[in-house]
Amino acid sequence: MRAPLIDWSPPQSSEGKALVVGEVRPIVHVGDPVLHHPCEPVTRFDGELAALVDDMFASMYAAEGVGLAANQIGVPLRVFVYDCPDADGTHHKGVVVNPTLELPGLGDRRLDPGEEGCLSVPGQYAPLPRADHAAVHGFDADGVPVTVEGTGMLARCLQHETDHLDGHLYIDRLPAKVRKRVLAAYEQAKAAKEDISPL
């Protein structure tokens, strides 16, 4: 997930050195089949999973995102990472493996009408009402059960990343006309970038 107009910098130590490990992988963009099919559950909590999580954090920070699902770097597994604030400004960072999303019942649900963006649809934002409170239940990278509960941007992030793992992009939830406009703007920006030749 990409947050509109965020002040972002990679996490650093007290000496000013970056605290990111892992390899930066390219972000997969809308249209790639890996983004449009449900991901497979993780069955092994091992070094390979730990390395994937490290790569996901590195890739998310390099792209200046606040959340990233595994299929956004081409790996169709039910894993996402996040590093973003809640409605009170408290920062939350972590990983959830095999998440299930829990939202308030319709009678108790309040919607946040804010804008949403996505690293897989770069540069494009659109208003998308989301529940202002959400929780996910799953596991950490060691297989220990976890529950992450959030409000504000964190709630939006939990919903956005779980959607990714179910094979959906945020644009799939937009009204048809808005979705068409967002995709047209994305394609136009992509074409303009491809037309720029190096000096």
SULLIN-V413803 format. One record per helix or strand. SS is the DSSP state (@ for helix, = for strand). FROM is the first residue (numbers start at 1). TO is the last residue. If there is no record, write none. Layout:
BEGIN
SS,FROM,TO  SS,FROM,TO
END
This chain:
BEGIN
=,2,2  =,12,12  =,18,18  @,33,35  =,40,40  @,47,62  =,67,69  @,70,73  =,77,77  =,79,85  =,91,103  =,111,112  =,115,118  =,121,127  =,130,131  =,133,139  =,145,151  @,152,165  @,170,173  @,176,195
END
